[in-house]
């Protein structure tokens, strides 16, 4: 069973609104630094969602695998997260 990430939906809805706002800023030819500031805010908000989902994964999926004593599953889950983190730019 996969964990519930509904708590992240409000944050994602706000991010969606921020992106629409940035599109409007570009259409309205707003000052570059103002647009960049909003882009940084979106990146930070996305990072917060990512951290929340990662935390849920560790506290749920990984913890369940450890509790079940399934060392192969634990290693697979750790490897998945490590591979994902290595792809960060």
PyMOL CGO cylinders between C-alpha atoms (Angstrom):
from pymol import cmd
from pymol.cgo import CYLINDER

trace = [
    CYLINDER, 0.00, 0.00, 0.00, 1.32, 3.40, -0.95, 0.3, 1, 1, 1, 1, 1, 1,
    CYLINDER, 1.32, 3.40, -0.95, 1.25, 6.32, 1.49, 0.3, 1, 1, 1, 1, 1, 1,
    CYLINDER, 1.25, 6.32, 1.49, -1.20, 9.16, 1.09, 0.3, 1, 1, 1, 1, 1, 1,
    CYLINDER, -1.20, 9.16, 1.09, 0.34, 12.38, -0.25, 0.3, 1, 1, 1, 1, 1, 1,
    CYLINDER, 0.34, 12.38, -0.25, -2.86, 14.44, -0.24, 0.3, 1, 1, 1, 1, 1, 1,
    CYLINDER, -2.86, 14.44, -0.24, -1.30, 16.84, 2.23, 0.3, 1, 1, 1, 1, 1, 1,
    CYLINDER, -1.30, 16.84, 2.23, 0.93, 18.01, -0.62, 0.3, 1, 1, 1, 1, 1, 1,
    CYLINDER, 0.93, 18.01, -0.62, -1.99, 18.93, -2.90, 0.3, 1, 1, 1, 1, 1, 1,
    CYLINDER, -1.99, 18.93, -2.90, -2.58, 22.35, -1.32, 0.3, 1, 1, 1, 1, 1, 1,
    CYLINDER, -2.58, 22.35, -1.32, 1.08, 23.20, -1.74, 0.3, 1, 1, 1, 1, 1, 1,
    CYLINDER, 1.08, 23.20, -1.74, 1.00, 21.99, -5.36, 0.3, 1, 1, 1, 1, 1, 1,
    CYLINDER, 1.00, 21.99, -5.36, -2.11, 24.08, -6.05, 0.3, 1, 1, 1, 1, 1, 1,
    CYLINDER, -2.11, 24.08, -6.05, -0.29, 27.15, -4.72, 0.3, 1, 1, 1, 1, 1, 1,
    CYLINDER, -0.29, 27.15, -4.72, 2.69, 26.33, -6.94, 0.3, 1, 1, 1, 1, 1, 1,
    CYLINDER, 2.69, 26.33, -6.94, 0.35, 26.05, -9.92, 0.3, 1, 1, 1, 1, 1, 1,
    CYLINDER, 0.35, 26.05, -9.92, -0.97, 29.51, -9.10, 0.3, 1, 1, 1, 1, 1, 1,
    CYLINDER, -0.97, 29.51, -9.10, 2.56, 30.85, -8.78, 0.3, 1, 1, 1, 1, 1, 1,
    CYLINDER, 2.56, 30.85, -8.78, 3.49, 29.47, -12.21, 0.3, 1, 1, 1, 1, 1, 1,
    CYLINDER, 3.49, 29.47, -12.21, 0.40, 31.08, -13.75, 0.3, 1, 1, 1, 1, 1, 1,
    CYLINDER, 0.40, 31.08, -13.75, 1.46, 34.32, -12.12, 0.3, 1, 1, 1, 1, 1, 1,
    CYLINDER, 1.46, 34.32, -12.12, 4.94, 34.02, -13.61, 0.3, 1, 1, 1, 1, 1, 1,
    CYLINDER, 4.94, 34.02, -13.61, 3.44, 33.44, -17.06, 0.3, 1, 1, 1, 1, 1, 1,
    CYLINDER, 3.44, 33.44, -17.06, 1.41, 36.62, -16.62, 0.3, 1, 1, 1, 1, 1, 1,
    CYLINDER, 1.41, 36.62, -16.62, 4.49, 38.50, -15.48, 0.3, 1, 1, 1, 1, 1, 1,
    CYLINDER, 4.49, 38.50, -15.48, 6.28, 37.43, -18.67, 0.3, 1, 1, 1, 1, 1, 1,
    CYLINDER, 6.28, 37.43, -18.67, 3.29, 38.36, -20.82, 0.3, 1, 1, 1, 1, 1, 1,
    CYLINDER, 3.29, 38.36, -20.82, 3.16, 41.75, -19.07, 0.3, 1, 1, 1, 1, 1, 1,
    CYLINDER, 3.16, 41.75, -19.07, 6.92, 42.18, -19.65, 0.3, 1, 1, 1, 1, 1, 1,
    CYLINDER, 6.92, 42.18, -19.65, 7.66, 42.63, -15.97, 0.3, 1, 1, 1, 1, 1, 1,
    CYLINDER, 7.66, 42.63, -15.97, 11.13, 43.35, -14.66, 0.3, 1, 1, 1, 1, 1, 1,
    CYLINDER, 11.13, 43.35, -14.66, 13.49, 40.37, -15.04, 0.3, 1, 1, 1, 1, 1, 1,
    CYLINDER, 13.49, 40.37, -15.04, 14.57, 40.31, -11.40, 0.3, 1, 1, 1, 1, 1, 1,
    CYLINDER, 14.57, 40.31, -11.40, 10.93, 40.20, -10.27, 0.3, 1, 1, 1, 1, 1, 1,
    CYLINDER, 10.93, 40.20, -10.27, 10.34, 37.19, -12.52, 0.3, 1, 1, 1, 1, 1, 1,
    CYLINDER, 10.34, 37.19, -12.52, 13.51, 35.50, -11.28, 0.3, 1, 1, 1, 1, 1, 1,
    CYLINDER, 13.51, 35.50, -11.28, 12.44, 36.10, -7.69, 0.3, 1, 1, 1, 1, 1, 1,
    CYLINDER, 12.44, 36.10, -7.69, 9.15, 34.33, -8.36, 0.3, 1, 1, 1, 1, 1, 1,
    CYLINDER, 9.15, 34.33, -8.36, 10.94, 31.47, -10.13, 0.3, 1, 1, 1, 1, 1, 1,
    CYLINDER, 10.94, 31.47, -10.13, 13.16, 30.99, -7.07, 0.3, 1, 1, 1, 1, 1, 1,
    CYLINDER, 13.16, 30.99, -7.07, 10.05, 30.90, -4.89, 0.3, 1, 1, 1, 1, 1, 1,
    CYLINDER, 10.05, 30.90, -4.89, 8.52, 28.17, -7.08, 0.3, 1, 1, 1, 1, 1, 1,
    CYLINDER, 8.52, 28.17, -7.08, 11.74, 26.16, -6.94, 0.3, 1, 1, 1, 1, 1, 1,
    CYLINDER, 11.74, 26.16, -6.94, 11.75, 26.43, -3.15, 0.3, 1, 1, 1, 1, 1, 1,
    CYLINDER, 11.75, 26.43, -3.15, 8.10, 25.38, -2.96, 0.3, 1, 1, 1, 1, 1, 1,
    CYLINDER, 8.10, 25.38, -2.96, 8.71, 22.36, -5.21, 0.3, 1, 1, 1, 1, 1, 1,
    CYLINDER, 8.71, 22.36, -5.21, 11.67, 21.41, -3.04, 0.3, 1, 1, 1, 1, 1, 1,
    CYLINDER, 11.67, 21.41, -3.04, 9.40, 21.54, 0.01, 0.3, 1, 1, 1, 1, 1, 1,
    CYLINDER, 9.40, 21.54, 0.01, 6.94, 19.14, -1.68, 0.3, 1, 1, 1, 1, 1, 1,
    CYLINDER, 6.94, 19.14, -1.68, 9.81, 16.85, -2.62, 0.3, 1, 1, 1, 1, 1, 1,
    CYLINDER, 9.81, 16.85, -2.62, 11.07, 16.82, 0.96, 0.3, 1, 1, 1, 1, 1, 1,
    CYLINDER, 11.07, 16.82, 0.96, 7.59, 16.06, 2.29, 0.3, 1, 1, 1, 1, 1, 1,
    CYLINDER, 7.59, 16.06, 2.29, 7.13, 13.12, -0.06, 0.3, 1, 1, 1, 1, 1, 1,
    CYLINDER, 7.13, 13.12, -0.06, 10.62, 11.82, 0.69, 0.3, 1, 1, 1, 1, 1, 1,
    CYLINDER, 10.62, 11.82, 0.69, 9.93, 12.03, 4.43, 0.3, 1, 1, 1, 1, 1, 1,
    CYLINDER, 9.93, 12.03, 4.43, 6.67, 10.13, 3.97, 0.3, 1, 1, 1, 1, 1, 1,
    CYLINDER, 6.67, 10.13, 3.97, 8.49, 7.51, 1.89, 0.3, 1, 1, 1, 1, 1, 1,
    CYLINDER, 8.49, 7.51, 1.89, 11.11, 6.99, 4.59, 0.3, 1, 1, 1, 1, 1, 1,
    CYLINDER, 11.11, 6.99, 4.59, 8.58, 6.95, 7.43, 0.3, 1, 1, 1, 1, 1, 1,
    CYLINDER, 8.58, 6.95, 7.43, 6.17, 4.70, 5.54, 0.3, 1, 1, 1, 1, 1, 1,
    CYLINDER, 6.17, 4.70, 5.54, 7.56, 2.55, 2.74, 0.3, 1, 1, 1, 1, 1, 1,
    CYLINDER, 7.56, 2.55, 2.74, 11.09, 2.14, 4.05, 0.3, 1, 1, 1, 1, 1, 1,
    CYLINDER, 11.09, 2.14, 4.05, 10.02, 1.74, 7.68, 0.3, 1, 1, 1, 1, 1, 1,
    CYLINDER, 10.02, 1.74, 7.68, 7.49, -0.95, 6.66, 0.3, 1, 1, 1, 1, 1, 1,
    CYLINDER, 7.49, -0.95, 6.66, 10.16, -2.86, 4.76, 0.3, 1, 1, 1, 1, 1, 1,
    CYLINDER, 10.16, -2.86, 4.76, 12.48, -2.69, 7.79, 0.3, 1, 1, 1, 1, 1, 1,
    CYLINDER, 12.48, -2.69, 7.79, 9.69, -3.79, 10.14, 0.3, 1, 1, 1, 1, 1, 1,
    CYLINDER, 9.69, -3.79, 10.14, 8.87, -6.72, 7.86, 0.3, 1, 1, 1, 1, 1, 1,
    CYLINDER, 8.87, -6.72, 7.86, 12.49, -7.80, 8.03, 0.3, 1, 1, 1, 1, 1, 1,
    CYLINDER, 12.49, -7.80, 8.03, 12.71, -7.83, 4.24, 0.3, 1, 1, 1, 1, 1, 1,
    CYLINDER, 12.71, -7.83, 4.24, 16.34, -6.86, 3.76, 0.3, 1, 1, 1, 1, 1, 1,
    CYLINDER, 16.34, -6.86, 3.76, 16.13, -7.13, -0.03, 0.3, 1, 1, 1, 1, 1, 1,
    CYLINDER, 16.13, -7.13, -0.03, 13.19, -4.72, -0.15, 0.3, 1, 1, 1, 1, 1, 1,
    CYLINDER, 13.19, -4.72, -0.15, 14.95, -2.35, 2.27, 0.3, 1, 1, 1, 1, 1, 1,
    CYLINDER, 14.95, -2.35, 2.27, 18.04, -2.30, 0.04, 0.3, 1, 1, 1, 1, 1, 1,
    CYLINDER, 18.04, -2.30, 0.04, 15.92, -1.74, -3.09, 0.3, 1, 1, 1, 1, 1, 1,
    CYLINDER, 15.92, -1.74, -3.09, 14.16, 1.21, -1.48, 0.3, 1, 1, 1, 1, 1, 1,
    CYLINDER, 14.16, 1.21, -1.48, 17.44, 2.73, -0.31, 0.3, 1, 1, 1, 1, 1, 1,
    CYLINDER, 17.44, 2.73, -0.31, 18.96, 2.24, -3.77, 0.3, 1, 1, 1, 1, 1, 1,
    CYLINDER, 18.96, 2.24, -3.77, 15.92, 3.90, -5.41, 0.3, 1, 1, 1, 1, 1, 1,
    CYLINDER, 15.92, 3.90, -5.41, 16.21, 6.97, -3.20, 0.3, 1, 1, 1, 1, 1, 1,
    CYLINDER, 16.21, 6.97, -3.20, 19.98, 7.20, -3.65, 0.3, 1, 1, 1, 1, 1, 1,
    CYLINDER, 19.98, 7.20, -3.65, 19.67, 6.93, -7.44, 0.3, 1, 1, 1, 1, 1, 1,
    CYLINDER, 19.67, 6.93, -7.44, 17.06, 9.66, -7.41, 0.3, 1, 1, 1, 1, 1, 1,
    CYLINDER, 17.06, 9.66, -7.41, 19.17, 11.94, -5.21, 0.3, 1, 1, 1, 1, 1, 1,
    CYLINDER, 19.17, 11.94, -5.21, 22.19, 11.41, -7.45, 0.3, 1, 1, 1, 1, 1, 1,
    CYLINDER, 22.19, 11.41, -7.45, 20.19, 12.80, -10.39, 0.3, 1, 1, 1, 1, 1, 1,
    CYLINDER, 20.19, 12.80, -10.39, 19.76, 16.18, -8.72, 0.3, 1, 1, 1, 1, 1, 1,
    CYLINDER, 19.76, 16.18, -8.72, 21.09, 19.21, -10.49, 0.3, 1, 1, 1, 1, 1, 1,
]
cmd.load_cgo(trace, "trace")
